[in-house]
Amino acid sequence: MKQQAQKDQFLYLIQQNKKLIFKVCNAYCHDYEDRKDLAQEVIIQLWRSFPKYNSQYKLSTWMYRIALNTAISYYRAAHKRKAATVSIHESLFDFADENNEQELDNNVKLLYNFINQFDELNKALMILYLDNNSYKDIADVLGITETNVATKISRIKQQLKQQFAKI
Protein backbone atom coordinates (compact mmCIF):
# COMPACT_ATOMS: atom_id res chain seq x y z
CA MET A 1 0.00 0.00 0.00
CA LYS A 2 2.88 2.36 0.79
CA GLN A 3 4.29 1.97 -2.72
CA GLN A 4 0.91 2.84 -4.27
CA ALA A 5 0.73 5.97 -2.12
CA GLN A 6 4.23 6.92 -3.30
CA LYS A 7 3.20 6.40 -6.94
CA ASP A 8 0.08 8.50 -6.45
CA GLN A 9 2.08 11.27 -4.81
CA PHE A 10 4.65 11.19 -7.60
CA LEU A 11 2.00 11.35 -10.33
CA TYR A 12 0.36 14.27 -8.57
CA LEU A 13 3.69 16.14 -8.35
CA ILE A 14 4.41 15.49 -12.03
CA GLN A 15 0.96 16.73 -13.01
CA GLN A 16 1.38 19.87 -10.88
CA ASN A 17 4.84 20.61 -12.31
CA LYS A 18 4.54 19.44 -15.91
CA LYS A 19 5.10 22.96 -17.26
CA LEU A 20 8.53 22.96 -15.63
CA ILE A 21 9.37 19.71 -17.42
CA PHE A 22 8.06 20.93 -20.77
CA LYS A 23 9.90 24.23 -20.44
CA VAL A 24 13.21 22.45 -20.01
CA CYS A 25 12.45 19.99 -22.83
CA ASN A 26 11.44 22.80 -25.19
CA ALA A 27 14.70 24.59 -24.53
CA TYR A 28 16.91 21.59 -25.26
CA CYS A 29 15.13 19.75 -28.07
CA HIS A 30 14.36 20.94 -31.57
CA ASP A 31 12.09 18.17 -32.69
CA TYR A 32 8.65 17.38 -31.25
CA GLU A 33 9.44 13.66 -30.99
CA ASP A 34 12.75 14.42 -29.28
CA ARG A 35 10.92 16.64 -26.78
CA LYS A 36 8.55 13.79 -25.99
CA ASP A 37 11.49 11.39 -25.56
CA LEU A 38 13.31 13.85 -23.31
CA ALA A 39 10.17 14.45 -21.22
CA GLN A 40 9.89 10.71 -20.68
CA GLU A 41 13.54 10.49 -19.72
CA VAL A 42 13.15 13.37 -17.26
CA ILE A 43 10.14 11.69 -15.66
CA ILE A 44 12.05 8.41 -15.40
CA GLN A 45 14.97 10.18 -13.72
CA LEU A 46 12.59 12.00 -11.37
CA TRP A 47 10.95 8.69 -10.44
CA ARG A 48 14.34 7.08 -9.76
CA SER A 49 15.33 10.00 -7.55
CA PHE A 50 11.95 10.47 -5.88
CA PRO A 51 12.67 8.20 -2.88
CA LYS A 52 15.82 10.23 -2.19
CA TYR A 53 14.05 13.62 -2.35
CA ASN A 54 14.96 15.73 0.66
CA SER A 55 11.97 17.85 1.66
CA GLN A 56 14.40 20.34 3.15
CA TYR A 57 14.78 21.70 -0.41
CA LYS A 58 12.09 23.20 -2.57
CA LEU A 59 10.46 20.65 -4.85
CA SER A 60 10.88 22.91 -7.89
CA THR A 61 14.62 23.26 -7.20
CA TRP A 62 14.98 19.49 -7.01
CA MET A 63 12.92 18.97 -10.17
CA TYR A 64 14.81 21.65 -12.12
CA ARG A 65 18.14 20.16 -11.14
CA ILE A 66 17.17 16.68 -12.34
CA ALA A 67 15.39 17.96 -15.46
CA LEU A 68 18.30 20.19 -16.48
CA ASN A 69 20.94 17.54 -15.85
CA THR A 70 18.91 15.01 -17.84
CA ALA A 71 18.30 17.52 -20.63
CA ILE A 72 21.96 18.48 -20.88
CA SER A 73 23.00 14.82 -21.09
CA TYR A 74 20.28 14.13 -23.64
CA TYR A 75 21.23 17.23 -25.63
CA ARG A 76 24.89 16.24 -25.77
CA ALA A 77 24.06 12.71 -26.92
CA ALA A 78 21.54 13.94 -29.48
CA HIS A 79 23.94 16.61 -30.70
CA LYS A 80 26.65 14.02 -31.33
CA ARG A 81 24.15 11.72 -33.03
CA LYS A 82 22.78 14.46 -35.30
CA ALA A 83 26.22 15.84 -36.11
CA ALA A 84 27.05 12.43 -37.53
CA THR A 85 23.98 12.48 -39.76
CA VAL A 86 22.17 15.64 -40.81
CA SER A 87 22.52 19.07 -39.25
CA ILE A 88 19.37 21.10 -38.72
CA HIS A 89 19.44 24.84 -39.16
CA GLU A 90 18.91 26.54 -35.78
CA SER A 91 16.42 29.07 -37.18
CA LEU A 92 13.97 26.23 -37.76
CA PHE A 93 13.74 25.66 -34.04
CA ASP A 94 10.16 26.09 -32.93
CA PHE A 95 9.38 26.43 -29.25
CA ALA A 96 5.92 25.34 -28.28
CA ASP A 97 3.96 24.43 -25.22
CA GLU A 98 3.03 20.89 -24.35
CA ASN A 99 0.21 20.88 -26.92
CA ASN A 100 2.44 22.32 -29.65
CA GLU A 101 -0.33 24.85 -30.41
CA GLN A 102 0.58 28.04 -28.61
CA GLU A 103 1.95 30.74 -30.92
CA LEU A 104 4.73 32.87 -29.50
CA ASP A 105 5.16 36.40 -30.74
CA ASN A 106 8.23 37.23 -32.81
CA ASN A 107 10.21 38.81 -29.99
CA VAL A 108 9.75 35.80 -27.74
CA LYS A 109 10.74 33.46 -30.58
CA LEU A 110 13.82 35.57 -31.22
CA LEU A 111 14.65 35.56 -27.52
CA TYR A 112 14.48 31.77 -27.35
CA ASN A 113 16.47 31.43 -30.56
CA PHE A 114 19.18 33.62 -29.04
CA ILE A 115 19.08 31.64 -25.78
CA ASN A 116 19.35 28.41 -27.76
CA GLN A 117 22.78 29.57 -28.95
CA PHE A 118 24.15 29.69 -25.39
CA ASP A 119 26.14 26.91 -23.78
CA GLU A 120 24.30 24.48 -21.50
CA LEU A 121 24.96 26.40 -18.27
CA ASN A 122 23.84 29.78 -19.60
CA LYS A 123 20.82 28.24 -21.30
CA ALA A 124 19.79 26.59 -18.03
CA LEU A 125 20.42 29.85 -16.19
CA MET A 126 18.11 31.77 -18.51
CA ILE A 127 15.37 29.13 -18.36
CA LEU A 128 15.38 29.41 -14.59
CA TYR A 129 15.58 33.22 -14.67
CA LEU A 130 12.72 33.57 -17.14
CA ASP A 131 10.64 31.32 -14.91
CA ASN A 132 11.03 33.96 -12.16
CA ASN A 133 13.19 31.83 -9.87
CA SER A 134 15.16 33.69 -7.23
CA TYR A 135 18.92 33.97 -7.56
CA LYS A 136 19.20 31.68 -4.54
CA ASP A 137 17.04 29.01 -6.18
CA ILE A 138 18.98 29.33 -9.45
CA ALA A 139 22.25 29.01 -7.53
CA ASP A 140 20.95 25.91 -5.74
CA VAL A 141 19.85 24.25 -8.97
CA LEU A 142 23.02 25.01 -10.90
CA GLY A 143 25.49 24.60 -8.04
CA ILE A 144 27.00 28.08 -8.35
CA THR A 145 26.96 31.10 -6.05
CA GLU A 146 24.25 33.76 -6.04
CA THR A 147 26.88 36.34 -6.98
CA ASN A 148 27.87 34.23 -9.96
CA VAL A 149 24.20 33.95 -10.96
CA ALA A 150 23.78 37.73 -10.80
CA THR A 151 26.95 38.34 -12.81
CA LYS A 152 26.06 35.79 -15.48
CA ILE A 153 22.50 37.11 -15.83
CA SER A 154 23.78 40.66 -16.21
CA ARG A 155 26.22 39.59 -18.94
CA ILE A 156 23.58 37.53 -20.73
CA LYS A 157 21.16 40.46 -20.67
CA GLN A 158 23.82 42.61 -22.30
CA GLN A 159 24.40 39.97 -24.99
CA LEU A 160 20.67 39.72 -25.65
CA LYS A 161 20.31 43.50 -25.90
CA GLN A 162 23.10 43.52 -28.47
CA GLN A 163 21.44 40.71 -30.43
CA PHE A 164 18.10 42.54 -30.50
CA ALA A 165 19.82 45.81 -31.44
CA LYS A 166 21.23 44.12 -34.57
CA ILE A 167 17.72 43.37 -35.81
Secondary structure, 3 states (H helix, E strand, C coil): CHHHHHHHHHHHHHHHCHHHHHHHHHHHCCCHHHHHHHHHHHHHHHHHHHHHCCCCCCHHHHHHHHHHHHHHHHHHHHHHHHHHCCCCCHHHCCCCCCCCCCCCCHHHHHHHHHHHCCCHHHHHHHHHHHCCCCHHHHHHHHCCCHHHHHHHHHHHHHHHHHHHHHC
